[in-house]
């Protein structure tokens, strides 16, 4: 079992990668999201008017779960990343929401993992399993199961995440200051890869 040793942030070309819509006033964030959906032909739940409302509720839930598990988030709104990289095929986030995105990888050793939470497969989606652990479906959720980095090996093994079923593990990084430092160091040739 090989667990990726880096996180990847997908972001629009030419933009600073560590920006979240939920840092903005709701009306501004919704306007930007709608323009992004129209520009990239994105539908589904991401294009719905109540998406950002649900996203904010979920962020509060993840924050509280991380704290309950002993984590130390350093800001109230996370930056979403992927453990490793997005898989090719049906579950590739670069196909729709992150279409034509740039990527920025950060080695896990550069992060304070107490300020990182994980959800599988996604913070707004929950997989349903039968009694044998096989995936039988999925649905949207406002209360995702939240994991710490120490719980990832068991999660990967239990669901064979990097084996048969190629989905991603979403990471939420709750430390803007550290992300900015890593980004600036990388611009000077000293940081992420």
C-alpha positions as CSV (number, residue, x, y, z in Angstrom):
1,X,0.0,0.0,0.0
2,X,1.5,3.3,-1.1
3,X,0.1,6.5,0.3
4,X,1.0,9.6,-1.7
5,X,3.5,11.9,0.1
6,X,2.2,15.2,-1.3
7,X,-1.0,17.2,-1.7
8,X,-2.0,18.8,-5.0
9,X,-3.9,22.1,-5.4
10,X,-5.7,22.6,-8.7
11,X,-6.3,26.3,-9.6
12,X,-7.0,28.5,-12.6
13,X,-4.0,29.6,-14.6
14,X,-2.7,33.0,-13.7
15,X,-4.3,33.1,-10.3
16,X,-2.9,32.8,-6.8
17,X,-3.7,29.2,-5.9
18,X,-4.7,29.5,-2.3
19,X,-7.9,31.5,-2.6
20,X,-11.3,30.3,-1.4
21,X,-14.7,31.7,-2.5
22,X,-15.9,31.4,1.1
23,X,-13.5,34.1,2.1
24,X,-15.5,36.5,0.1
25,X,-18.9,38.1,0.8
26,X,-21.6,35.6,-0.3
27,X,-22.9,37.7,-3.2
28,X,-19.4,38.2,-4.7
29,X,-18.5,34.5,-4.2
30,X,-21.8,33.4,-5.9
31,X,-21.3,35.7,-8.8
32,X,-17.7,34.4,-9.4
33,X,-18.9,30.8,-9.1
34,X,-21.7,31.4,-11.6
35,X,-19.4,32.9,-14.1
36,X,-16.9,30.0,-13.6
37,X,-19.8,27.5,-14.3
38,X,-21.0,29.4,-17.4
39,X,-17.4,29.7,-18.8
40,X,-16.7,26.0,-18.3
41,X,-20.1,24.5,-19.0
42,X,-20.4,23.2,-15.4
43,X,-23.7,22.0,-14.2
44,X,-24.8,19.6,-11.4
45,X,-24.8,20.7,-7.8
46,X,-21.8,23.0,-8.1
47,X,-23.9,25.3,-10.3
48,X,-26.9,25.4,-8.0
49,X,-27.7,28.6,-6.2
50,X,-27.4,27.1,-2.7
51,X,-24.0,25.4,-3.3
52,X,-22.0,28.0,-1.3
53,X,-24.5,27.9,1.5
54,X,-24.0,24.1,1.8
55,X,-20.2,24.5,1.4
56,X,-20.1,26.9,4.3
57,X,-22.1,24.5,6.5
58,X,-19.8,21.7,5.6
59,X,-16.7,23.7,6.4
60,X,-18.1,24.4,9.9
61,X,-18.7,20.6,10.3
62,X,-15.2,19.6,9.1
63,X,-13.6,22.3,11.3
64,X,-15.5,21.0,14.4
65,X,-14.7,17.4,13.6
66,X,-11.0,18.2,13.1
67,X,-10.9,20.0,16.5
68,X,-12.7,17.1,18.1
69,X,-10.0,14.7,16.8
70,X,-7.3,16.8,18.3
71,X,-6.4,18.9,15.2
72,X,-5.4,22.6,15.3
73,X,-6.9,24.5,12.4
74,X,-5.4,28.0,12.1
75,X,-8.1,29.6,10.0
76,X,-11.9,29.3,9.5
77,X,-12.0,28.6,5.8
78,X,-9.9,25.8,4.3
79,X,-8.1,25.4,1.1
80,X,-9.1,22.2,-0.7
81,X,-6.5,20.0,-2.1
82,X,-6.1,16.3,-3.1
83,X,-4.0,13.7,-1.4
84,X,-1.6,12.7,-4.3
85,X,-3.3,13.7,-7.5
86,X,-6.7,13.5,-9.1
87,X,-7.1,10.1,-10.8
88,X,-7.7,10.0,-14.6
89,X,-11.0,8.9,-15.8
90,X,-14.5,9.2,-14.4
91,X,-13.5,10.8,-11.1
92,X,-10.9,13.3,-12.4
93,X,-11.7,16.7,-11.0
94,X,-9.9,18.3,-13.9
95,X,-12.6,17.3,-16.2
96,X,-15.3,19.7,-15.0
97,X,-14.8,22.0,-11.9
98,X,-11.0,22.3,-12.4
99,X,-11.0,22.1,-16.2
100,X,-7.6,23.2,-17.7
101,X,-6.3,23.9,-14.2
102,X,-2.7,24.4,-13.1
103,X,-1.4,22.3,-10.3
104,X,0.8,23.0,-7.3
105,X,2.2,20.1,-5.2
106,X,3.3,20.3,-1.6
107,X,5.2,17.6,0.1
108,X,3.4,16.4,3.2
109,X,6.6,16.9,5.2
110,X,6.3,20.7,4.6
111,X,2.8,20.8,6.3
112,X,1.7,20.8,9.9
113,X,-0.7,17.8,9.6
114,X,-2.6,18.9,12.7
115,X,-4.1,21.6,10.6
116,X,-5.1,19.3,7.7
117,X,-8.3,17.3,7.6
118,X,-9.3,14.7,5.0
119,X,-12.6,13.4,3.5
120,X,-13.2,10.5,1.3
121,X,-14.1,10.8,-1.5
122,X,-15.2,14.4,-1.2
123,X,-16.4,16.7,1.5
124,X,-19.8,17.0,-0.2
125,X,-20.3,13.4,-1.3
126,X,-20.6,10.3,0.7
127,X,-20.2,6.7,-0.7
128,X,-22.5,4.0,0.4
129,X,-21.2,0.5,1.0
130,X,-22.7,-3.0,1.4
131,X,-21.9,-5.3,4.3
132,X,-18.8,-6.6,2.4
133,X,-17.3,-3.1,1.9
134,X,-18.2,-2.8,-1.8
135,X,-19.4,0.5,-3.1
136,X,-23.1,0.4,-4.0
137,X,-23.9,4.1,-4.5
138,X,-23.4,7.6,-3.2
139,X,-25.2,10.7,-2.2
140,X,-24.6,14.4,-1.3
141,X,-23.9,15.1,2.4
142,X,-23.5,18.0,4.8
143,X,-21.8,15.8,7.4
144,X,-18.9,14.0,5.7
145,X,-16.7,11.6,7.6
146,X,-13.6,13.4,8.6
147,X,-10.2,11.8,8.9
148,X,-6.8,12.8,10.2
149,X,-3.6,11.9,8.4
150,X,-2.9,9.2,10.9
151,X,-6.2,7.5,9.8
152,X,-5.4,7.5,6.1
153,X,-3.5,4.2,5.9
154,X,-6.5,2.3,7.3
155,X,-8.9,4.2,5.0
156,X,-6.7,3.4,1.9
157,X,-6.5,-0.3,2.9
158,X,-10.1,-0.7,3.8
159,X,-11.5,0.8,0.5
160,X,-8.5,-0.1,-1.8
161,X,-8.5,3.6,-2.8
162,X,-5.3,3.5,-4.9
163,X,-6.2,0.0,-6.2
164,X,-9.4,-0.9,-8.0
165,X,-11.5,2.1,-7.2
166,X,-9.7,5.2,-8.3
167,X,-11.2,8.1,-6.5
168,X,-9.4,10.9,-4.7
169,X,-9.1,11.7,-1.0
170,X,-9.8,15.4,-0.5
171,X,-7.6,17.3,1.9
172,X,-8.7,20.5,3.6
173,X,-5.7,22.7,4.7
174,X,-6.5,25.0,7.5
175,X,-3.3,27.1,7.5
176,X,-3.3,30.0,5.0
177,X,-0.1,31.5,6.4
178,X,1.9,28.3,5.9
179,X,0.5,27.9,2.4
180,X,1.5,31.4,1.5
181,X,5.0,30.8,2.8
182,X,5.4,27.6,0.8
183,X,4.1,29.4,-2.3
184,X,6.5,32.3,-1.9
185,X,9.4,30.0,-1.3
186,X,8.6,28.0,-4.4
187,X,8.7,31.2,-6.5
188,X,12.2,31.7,-5.2
189,X,13.2,28.1,-6.0
190,X,13.1,26.9,-2.3
191,X,9.7,25.2,-1.9
192,X,7.2,22.7,-3.2
193,X,7.7,20.5,-6.3
